[in-house]
């Protein structure tokens, strides 16, 4: 049945106008799933890794802007933020001061262009669900450079029935029959549409890629100059893991060939979860801020016939995430950071946590909206917390998981976290205005909806 399944999947993608190169990449991973590949990376096959820090790199002062001048900035912008209850591009969410992710990203780039005298094209990799809204929101920011587009589309692929590997059919909402191939698709999408060649022809040497929900991933001449001088074809910015990163992926070195690998949670065996969470063993995780040489990427894609062979991530879900009784499907994904094991001479560099401010939950959103951060004239978020570290926030997911429910419970704004070390909220609390958290704040479950009185100090 699987041969028929692959034929049907390829035909479905072709009829939908998916680039032939992306269809070939999908076929590569389909055959891996068919053969029983899981994409798992056992602990026994890897060892811990240590890496240099950007702070220790010897660069001229002031740092030259040549590296940044040859850089194209790419933001991954295909996500809808469904885990936070959103149904549009996550980057349209207001972060603070009435500004969305897109507003802040645009202003960061415009400031950098003026400050450093560089062109710095900004491109968004959108999905078929986010492109229209994103381009409308960016209209008026005047971001276009040299005739380059503001966005390019991520590819899409069919979800596969887990019982027979045929493309699933879901007549209630046919759009749910499709899924993105993960952000590892960025290389295929850039190449397939001819944009990679256009960037090289325009004289750009390197790309800086990051998530649109990470406002710490700003244009930085120091990081760009380090990468330009390193001679590496590919690099990723890494940070030291903290307790909040215990469940996330990490870097390691593969014992078999010494290559750097990025092991995601979904690639970790159950019996290796304890080792995954051991911060003293696996010290560094990815910011998903990565750099690659444009010509080196093109050459490698040509050499490998368009298939980089990134480590596969096999996700099993239901075709309708809101319907546990809907058919079980397999979604095949890759992570863009996995390309680090493809390139000889790829490198890691340790950077400050200021370059890693992802918003994955409303816990993160609360911190960014609070007064423990200040938005500078360059639209960088600077930590103002008196302890010098980001406070730990844990909001009861029963009442705060979605942005809509979160906003309902902070009608007069979020609490002051400038003097906070942690805030744990259990139960259904609505916060009045002027609430402060000093040190450690704990709200126990009252058993019914309750109010934190305006002006209350917690801690």
JOZIZI-V57705 format. One record per residue. N is the residue number from 1. RES is the residue in three letters. PHI is phi in radians with two decimals (none if undefined). PSI is psi in radians with two decimals (* if undefined). BURIAL is 1 if it has 24 or more other C-alpha atoms within 12 Angstrom, else 0. Layout:
BEGIN
N:RES:PHI:PSI:BURIAL ; N:RES:PHI:PSI:BURIAL
END
This chain:
BEGIN
1:UNK:none:-0.44:0 ; 2:UNK:-1.21:-0.63:0 ; 3:UNK:-1.04:-0.77:0 ; 4:UNK:-1.12:-0.65:0 ; 5:UNK:-1.10:-0.76:1 ; 6:UNK:-1.16:-0.72:1 ; 7:UNK:-1.05:-0.77:0 ; 8:UNK:-1.15:-0.66:1 ; 9:UNK:-1.16:-0.77:1 ; 10:UNK:-1.10:-0.72:1 ; 11:UNK:-1.13:-0.70:0 ; 12:UNK:-1.11:-0.73:1 ; 13:UNK:-1.17:-0.72:1 ; 14:UNK:-1.11:-0.77:0 ; 15:UNK:-1.10:-0.51:0 ; 16:UNK:-1.48:-0.01:0 ; 17:UNK:1.45:0.32:0 ; 18:UNK:-1.20:2.45:1 ; 19:UNK:-1.01:2.39:1 ; 20:UNK:-0.98:-0.62:1 ; 21:UNK:-1.10:-0.68:1 ; 22:UNK:-1.20:-0.57:1 ; 23:UNK:-1.15:-0.70:1 ; 24:UNK:-1.14:-0.70:1 ; 25:UNK:-1.09:-0.80:1 ; 26:UNK:-1.02:-0.75:1 ; 27:UNK:-1.08:-0.66:1 ; 28:UNK:-1.01:-0.81:1 ; 29:UNK:-1.33:-0.54:1 ; 30:UNK:-1.01:-0.81:1 ; 31:UNK:-1.12:-0.57:0 ; 32:UNK:-1.15:-0.77:1 ; 33:UNK:-1.10:-0.76:1 ; 34:UNK:-1.04:-0.63:1 ; 35:UNK:-1.45:-0.01:0 ; 36:UNK:1.67:0.10:0 ; 37:UNK:-1.09:2.45:0 ; 38:UNK:-1.93:-0.31:1 ; 39:UNK:1.39:0.11:1 ; 40:UNK:-1.27:2.58:1 ; 41:UNK:-2.11:1.69:1 ; 42:UNK:-1.10:2.59:1 ; 43:UNK:-1.05:-0.56:1 ; 44:UNK:-1.18:-0.26:0 ; 45:UNK:-1.70:-0.02:0 ; 46:UNK:-2.29:2.89:1 ; 47:UNK:-2.44:2.77:1 ; 48:UNK:-1.07:2.77:1 ; 49:UNK:-2.30:2.55:1 ; 50:UNK:-2.04:2.61:1 ; 51:UNK:-2.44:2.77:1 ; 52:UNK:-1.30:2.79:0 ; 53:UNK:-1.86:2.50:0 ; 54:UNK:-1.03:-0.62:1 ; 55:UNK:-1.07:-0.40:0 ; 56:UNK:-1.66:-0.04:0 ; 57:UNK:-1.32:2.33:0 ; 58:UNK:-1.55:1.84:0 ; 59:UNK:-2.16:2.66:0 ; 60:UNK:-1.07:2.66:0 ; 61:UNK:-2.10:2.25:0 ; 62:UNK:-1.19:2.70:0 ; 63:UNK:-1.15:2.26:0 ; 64:UNK:-1.06:2.71:0 ; 65:UNK:-1.81:0.13:1 ; 66:UNK:-1.05:-0.74:1 ; 67:UNK:-1.06:-0.80:1 ; 68:UNK:-1.19:-0.58:1 ; 69:UNK:-1.11:-0.45:1 ; 70:UNK:-1.72:0.30:1 ; 71:UNK:-1.86:2.48:1 ; 72:UNK:-1.90:2.33:1 ; 73:UNK:-1.78:2.21:1 ; 74:UNK:-2.14:2.26:1 ; 75:UNK:-1.96:2.25:1 ; 76:UNK:-1.37:2.09:1 ; 77:UNK:-2.40:0.60:1 ; 78:UNK:-1.61:-0.12:1 ; 79:UNK:-1.43:2.55:1 ; 80:UNK:-1.73:-0.16:1 ; 81:UNK:1.15:0.63:1 ; 82:UNK:-1.09:-0.54:0 ; 83:UNK:-1.16:-0.31:0 ; 84:UNK:-1.83:0.23:1 ; 85:UNK:1.42:0.30:1 ; 86:UNK:-1.65:2.69:1 ; 87:UNK:-2.23:0.21:0 ; 88:UNK:-2.23:-3.13:1 ; 89:UNK:-0.92:2.26:1 ; 90:UNK:-1.03:-0.53:1 ; 91:UNK:-1.22:-0.13:1 ; 92:UNK:-1.49:-0.06:1 ; 93:UNK:-1.24:2.37:1 ; 94:UNK:-1.20:2.26:1 ; 95:UNK:-1.66:-0.93:1 ; 96:UNK:-2.94:2.76:1 ; 97:UNK:0.95:0.55:0 ; 98:UNK:1.34:0.12:0 ; 99:UNK:-1.85:2.46:0 ; 100:UNK:-1.58:3.02:1 ; 101:UNK:-0.94:-0.81:1 ; 102:UNK:-1.08:-0.73:1 ; 103:UNK:-1.03:-0.81:1 ; 104:UNK:-1.21:-0.73:1 ; 105:UNK:-1.04:-0.82:1 ; 106:UNK:-1.04:-0.76:1 ; 107:UNK:-1.24:-0.59:1 ; 108:UNK:-1.06:-0.75:1 ; 109:UNK:-1.24:-0.75:1 ; 110:UNK:-1.10:-0.69:1 ; 111:UNK:-1.12:-0.78:1 ; 112:UNK:-1.10:-0.71:1 ; 113:UNK:-1.02:-0.77:1 ; 114:UNK:-1.27:-0.77:0 ; 115:UNK:-1.17:-0.72:0 ; 116:UNK:-1.84:-0.07:1 ; 117:UNK:1.14:0.76:0 ; 118:UNK:-2.14:2.76:1 ; 119:UNK:-1.32:-0.82:1 ; 120:UNK:0.76:1.23:1 ; 121:UNK:-1.02:2.51:1 ; 122:UNK:-2.06:2.13:1 ; 123:UNK:-2.15:2.48:1 ; 124:UNK:-1.96:2.25:1 ; 125:UNK:-1.55:1.79:1 ; 126:UNK:-1.68:2.83:1 ; 127:UNK:-1.76:3.01:1 ; 128:UNK:-1.11:-0.25:1 ; 129:UNK:-1.63:-0.33:1 ; 130:UNK:-1.98:-0.25:1 ; 131:UNK:-1.06:-0.91:1 ; 132:UNK:-1.06:-0.84:0 ; 133:UNK:-1.14:-0.66:1 ; 134:UNK:-1.13:-0.84:1 ; 135:UNK:-1.11:-0.63:1 ; 136:UNK:-1.14:-0.71:0 ; 137:UNK:-1.21:-0.53:1 ; 138:UNK:-1.46:-0.25:1 ; 139:UNK:-1.04:2.24:0 ; 140:UNK:1.80:-0.26:0 ; 141:UNK:-1.42:-0.26:0 ; 142:UNK:1.01:1.02:0 ; 143:UNK:-1.71:-0.25:1 ; 144:UNK:-1.09:2.48:1 ; 145:UNK:-2.38:2.24:0 ; 146:UNK:0.97:0.55:0 ; 147:UNK:1.31:0.11:0 ; 148:UNK:-1.36:2.57:1 ; 149:UNK:-1.25:2.77:1 ; 150:UNK:-1.42:-0.41:1 ; 151:UNK:-2.54:2.85:1 ; 152:UNK:-2.45:2.74:1 ; 153:UNK:-1.65:2.34:1 ; 154:UNK:-1.17:2.56:1 ; 155:UNK:-1.29:2.97:1 ; 156:UNK:-2.35:2.75:1 ; 157:UNK:-2.50:2.74:1 ; 158:UNK:-1.32:2.49:1 ; 159:UNK:-1.26:2.49:1 ; 160:UNK:-1.91:2.33:1 ; 161:UNK:-1.04:2.34:1 ; 162:UNK:-1.27:-0.32:1 ; 163:UNK:-1.45:-0.55:0 ; 164:UNK:-2.42:0.09:0 ; 165:UNK:1.05:0.48:1 ; 166:UNK:-1.67:2.69:1 ; 167:UNK:-1.05:2.28:1 ; 168:UNK:-1.24:2.59:1 ; 169:UNK:-2.02:2.23:1 ; 170:UNK:-2.41:1.57:0 ; 171:UNK:-1.17:-0.40:0 ; 172:UNK:-1.12:-0.57:0 ; 173:UNK:-2.74:1.56:0 ; 174:UNK:-1.01:-0.39:0 ; 175:UNK:-1.13:-0.41:0 ; 176:UNK:-1.35:-0.08:1 ; 177:UNK:-1.31:-0.21:1 ; 178:UNK:-1.97:2.71:1 ; 179:UNK:-2.55:2.75:1 ; 180:UNK:-1.34:2.70:1 ; 181:UNK:-1.48:0.28:1 ; 182:UNK:1.49:2.88:1 ; 183:UNK:-1.31:-0.08:1 ; 184:UNK:-1.13:-0.23:1 ; 185:UNK:-1.25:-0.17:1 ; 186:UNK:-1.01:-0.63:1 ; 187:UNK:-1.25:-0.73:1 ; 188:UNK:-1.14:-0.74:1 ; 189:UNK:-1.16:-0.71:1 ; 190:UNK:-1.12:-0.73:1 ; 191:UNK:-1.32:-0.79:1 ; 192:UNK:-1.09:-0.60:1 ; 193:UNK:-1.51:0.00:1 ; 194:UNK:1.45:0.02:0 ; 195:UNK:-1.22:-0.60:1 ; 196:UNK:-1.04:-0.79:1 ; 197:UNK:-1.12:-0.69:1 ; 198:UNK:-1.10:-0.70:0 ; 199:UNK:-1.14:-0.72:1 ; 200:UNK:-1.15:-0.77:1 ; 201:UNK:-1.10:-0.51:0 ; 202:UNK:-1.38:-0.07:0 ; 203:UNK:1.72:0.12:0 ; 204:UNK:-1.47:2.51:1 ; 205:UNK:-1.84:-0.47:1 ; 206:UNK:-2.54:2.79:1 ; 207:UNK:-2.10:2.48:1 ; 208:UNK:-2.01:2.05:1 ; 209:UNK:-2.04:2.39:1 ; 210:UNK:-2.71:2.95:1 ; 211:UNK:-1.38:2.51:1 ; 212:UNK:-1.22:-0.29:1 ; 213:UNK:-1.61:0.14:1 ; 214:UNK:-1.93:1.65:1 ; 215:UNK:-1.36:-0.05:1 ; 216:UNK:-1.41:-0.25:1 ; 217:UNK:-1.46:1.19:1 ; 218:UNK:-1.57:2.80:1 ; 219:UNK:-1.14:2.07:1 ; 220:UNK:-2.24:1.99:1 ; 221:UNK:-1.09:-0.49:1 ; 222:UNK:-1.19:-0.82:1 ; 223:UNK:-1.15:-0.74:1 ; 224:UNK:-1.08:-0.72:1 ; 225:UNK:-1.20:-0.69:1 ; 226:UNK:-1.01:-0.84:1 ; 227:UNK:-1.14:-0.74:1 ; 228:UNK:-1.05:-0.69:1 ; 229:UNK:-1.42:-0.35:0 ; 230:UNK:-1.19:-0.50:1 ; 231:UNK:1.33:0.03:0 ; 232:UNK:-1.27:2.51:1 ; 233:UNK:-1.37:-0.34:1 ; 234:UNK:-2.74:2.47:1 ; 235:UNK:-2.69:2.71:1 ; 236:UNK:-2.29:2.41:1 ; 237:UNK:-1.38:2.25:1 ; 238:UNK:-2.09:2.74:1 ; 239:UNK:-2.28:2.75:1 ; 240:UNK:-1.24:2.37:1 ; 241:UNK:-1.24:2.55:1 ; 242:UNK:-2.07:3.01:0 ; 243:UNK:-0.94:-0.51:0 ; 244:UNK:-1.27:-0.19:0 ; 245:UNK:-1.76:0.11:1 ; 246:UNK:-1.00:-0.61:1 ; 247:UNK:-1.61:0.00:1 ; 248:UNK:-1.66:3.12:1 ; 249:UNK:-1.29:3.01:1 ; 250:UNK:-2.71:2.89:1 ; 251:UNK:-1.61:2.64:1 ; 252:UNK:-2.71:3.09:1 ; 253:UNK:-2.03:2.30:1 ; 254:UNK:-1.33:2.26:0 ; 255:UNK:-1.13:-0.60:0 ; 256:UNK:-1.14:-0.69:0 ; 257:UNK:-2.36:0.02:0 ; 258:UNK:1.38:0.06:0 ; 259:UNK:-1.28:2.58:1 ; 260:UNK:-1.27:2.37:1 ; 261:UNK:-2.23:2.67:1 ; 262:UNK:-1.95:1.94:1 ; 263:UNK:-1.72:2.04:1 ; 264:UNK:-1.50:2.84:1 ; 265:UNK:-0.99:-0.71:1 ; 266:UNK:-1.19:-0.17:1 ; 267:UNK:-1.83:0.22:1 ; 268:UNK:-1.88:2.21:1 ; 269:UNK:-1.14:2.65:0 ; 270:UNK:-0.98:-0.69:0 ; 271:UNK:-1.27:-0.18:0 ; 272:UNK:-1.81:0.08:0 ; 273:UNK:-1.12:-0.56:1 ; 274:UNK:-1.15:-0.72:0 ; 275:UNK:-1.17:-0.64:1 ; 276:UNK:-1.02:-0.71:1 ; 277:UNK:-1.45:-0.09:1 ; 278:UNK:-1.41:1.76:1 ; 279:UNK:-1.21:-0.40:1 ; 280:UNK:-1.37:-0.35:0 ; 281:UNK:-1.61:-0.99:0 ; 282:UNK:-1.86:1.75:1 ; 283:UNK:-1.50:-0.50:1 ; 284:UNK:-2.06:2.44:1 ; 285:UNK:-2.16:2.92:1 ; 286:UNK:-1.52:2.47:1 ; 287:UNK:-1.48:-0.18:1 ; 288:UNK:1.08:0.39:1 ; 289:UNK:-1.72:1.97:1 ; 290:UNK:-2.29:2.77:1 ; 291:UNK:-2.23:2.44:1 ; 292:UNK:-2.56:2.60:1 ; 293:UNK:-1.33:2.20:1 ; 294:UNK:-1.11:-0.77:1 ; 295:UNK:-1.19:-0.72:1 ; 296:UNK:-1.06:-0.67:1 ; 297:UNK:-1.16:-0.79:1 ; 298:UNK:-1.07:-0.76:1 ; 299:UNK:-1.09:-0.70:0 ; 300:UNK:-1.20:-0.68:1 ; 301:UNK:-1.12:-0.69:1 ; 302:UNK:-1.14:-0.79:0 ; 303:UNK:-1.06:-0.62:0 ; 304:UNK:-1.76:0.30:0 ; 305:UNK:0.95:0.65:0 ; 306:UNK:1.47:-0.02:1 ; 307:UNK:-2.04:1.78:1 ; 308:UNK:-1.20:-0.42:1 ; 309:UNK:1.30:0.66:1 ; 310:UNK:-1.07:2.65:1 ; 311:UNK:-1.00:2.36:1 ; 312:UNK:-1.45:2.47:1 ; 313:UNK:-2.03:2.06:1 ; 314:UNK:-1.83:1.95:1 ; 315:UNK:-1.88:2.27:1 ; 316:UNK:-1.86:2.14:1 ; 317:UNK:-2.47:-2.99:1 ; 318:UNK:-1.81:2.64:1 ; 319:UNK:-1.04:-0.65:1 ; 320:UNK:-1.89:1.89:1 ; 321:UNK:-1.01:-0.41:0 ; 322:UNK:-1.54:-0.04:0 ; 323:UNK:-2.17:1.66:0 ; 324:UNK:-1.06:-0.35:0 ; 325:UNK:-1.57:-0.01:0 ; 326:UNK:-1.35:2.84:0 ; 327:UNK:-1.00:2.49:1 ; 328:UNK:-1.32:2.35:1 ; 329:UNK:-2.28:2.81:1 ; 330:UNK:-1.90:2.26:1 ; 331:UNK:-1.95:2.16:1 ; 332:UNK:-1.68:2.17:1 ; 333:UNK:-2.32:2.84:1 ; 334:UNK:-2.38:2.70:1 ; 335:UNK:-1.82:2.39:1 ; 336:UNK:-1.12:-0.51:1 ; 337:UNK:-1.16:-0.34:1 ; 338:UNK:-1.13:-0.28:1 ; 339:UNK:-1.15:-0.22:1 ; 340:UNK:-1.08:-0.49:1 ; 341:UNK:-1.49:-0.09:1 ; 342:UNK:-1.42:-0.58:1 ; 343:UNK:-1.74:2.25:1 ; 344:UNK:-1.12:2.35:0 ; 345:UNK:1.44:0.17:0 ; 346:UNK:-1.14:2.62:1 ; 347:UNK:-2.33:2.80:1 ; 348:UNK:-2.04:2.63:1 ; 349:UNK:-2.43:2.28:1 ; 350:UNK:-1.40:2.26:1 ; 351:UNK:-2.14:2.96:1 ; 352:UNK:-1.23:2.67:1 ; 353:UNK:-1.13:-0.22:1 ; 354:UNK:-1.13:-0.30:1 ; 355:UNK:-1.64:0.17:1 ; 356:UNK:-2.41:1.54:1 ; 357:UNK:-2.18:1.03:1 ; 358:UNK:-1.25:2.60:1 ; 359:UNK:-2.01:1.68:1 ; 360:UNK:-1.80:-0.38:1 ; 361:UNK:-2.44:2.99:1 ; 362:UNK:-1.21:-0.34:1 ; 363:UNK:-1.04:-0.82:1 ; 364:UNK:-1.14:-0.68:1 ; 365:UNK:-1.11:-0.71:1 ; 366:UNK:-1.03:-0.76:1 ; 367:UNK:-1.11:-0.81:1 ; 368:UNK:-1.16:-0.54:1 ; 369:UNK:-1.42:-0.20:1 ; 370:UNK:-1.49:3.07:1 ; 371:UNK:-1.43:0.12:1 ; 372:UNK:-1.38:-0.11:1 ; 373:UNK:-2.11:2.60:1 ; 374:UNK:-2.18:2.38:0 ; 375:UNK:-1.61:2.03:1 ; 376:UNK:-1.44:3.09:0 ; 377:UNK:-1.10:-0.45:0 ; 378:UNK:-1.55:0.12:1 ; 379:UNK:1.10:0.55:1 ; 380:UNK:-1.65:2.54:1 ; 381:UNK:-1.59:2.04:1 ; 382:UNK:-1.92:2.28:1 ; 383:UNK:-1.23:2.21:1 ; 384:UNK:-1.96:0.02:1 ; 385:UNK:-1.06:2.28:1 ; 386:UNK:-1.12:-0.39:0 ; 387:UNK:-1.42:-0.20:0 ; 388:UNK:1.41:0.10:0 ; 389:UNK:-2.36:2.76:1 ; 390:UNK:-1.28:2.22:1 ; 391:UNK:-1.15:2.56:1 ; 392:UNK:-1.43:2.23:1 ; 393:UNK:-2.19:2.31:1 ; 394:UNK:-2.40:1.81:1 ; 395:UNK:-1.72:2.45:1 ; 396:UNK:-1.00:2.00:1 ; 397:UNK:-1.13:-0.29:0 ; 398:UNK:-1.15:-0.45:0 ; 399:UNK:-2.16:-0.24:1 ; 400:UNK:-2.18:0.11:1 ; 401:UNK:-1.14:-0.75:1 ; 402:UNK:-1.61:2.68:1 ; 403:UNK:-1.09:-0.64:1 ; 404:UNK:-1.07:-0.84:0 ; 405:UNK:-1.21:-0.64:0 ; 406:UNK:-1.03:-0.88:1 ; 407:UNK:-1.09:-0.61:1 ; 408:UNK:-1.07:-0.53:0 ; 409:UNK:-1.64:0.00:1 ; 410:UNK:-2.29:1.02:1 ; 411:UNK:-1.13:-0.40:0 ; 412:UNK:-1.97:0.39:0 ; 413:UNK:1.76:2.84:1 ; 414:UNK:-1.42:2.80:1 ; 415:UNK:-1.14:2.78:1 ; 416:UNK:-1.26:2.21:1 ; 417:UNK:-2.03:0.20:1 ; 418:UNK:-1.06:-0.58:1 ; 419:UNK:-1.85:0.28:1 ; 420:UNK:-1.66:2.59:1 ; 421:UNK:-1.89:-0.58:1 ; 422:UNK:-2.78:2.68:1 ; 423:UNK:-2.47:2.07:1 ; 424:UNK:-2.08:2.16:1 ; 425:UNK:-2.09:2.05:1 ; 426:UNK:-1.99:2.28:1 ; 427:UNK:1.69:-3.06:1 ; 428:UNK:-1.77:1.60:1 ; 429:UNK:-1.95:2.36:1 ; 430:UNK:-1.84:2.30:1 ; 431:UNK:-1.70:2.24:1 ; 432:UNK:-1.32:3.09:1 ; 433:UNK:-1.31:2.69:0 ; 434:UNK:1.27:0.33:0 ; 435:UNK:-1.33:2.41:1 ; 436:UNK:-2.11:2.53:1 ; 437:UNK:-2.00:2.15:1 ; 438:UNK:-2.07:2.10:1 ; 439:UNK:1.23:-2.14:1 ; 440:UNK:-1.87:2.11:1 ; 441:UNK:-1.91:2.30:1 ; 442:UNK:-2.31:2.16:1 ; 443:UNK:-1.99:1.98:1 ; 444:UNK:-1.44:2.77:0 ; 445:UNK:-1.17:2.05:0 ; 446:UNK:-1.40:-0.14:0 ; 447:UNK:1.53:-0.18:0 ; 448:UNK:-2.75:2.86:0 ; 449:UNK:-0.98:2.36:0 ; 450:UNK:-2.48:2.90:0 ; 451:UNK:-2.02:2.32:0 ; 452:UNK:-1.54:1.96:1 ; 453:UNK:-1.03:2.51:0 ; 454:UNK:-0.94:2.43:0 ; 455:UNK:1.42:0.04:0 ; 456:UNK:-1.18:2.47:0 ; 457:UNK:-1.86:2.14:1 ; 458:UNK:-1.77:2.41:1 ; 459:UNK:2.21:*:0
END
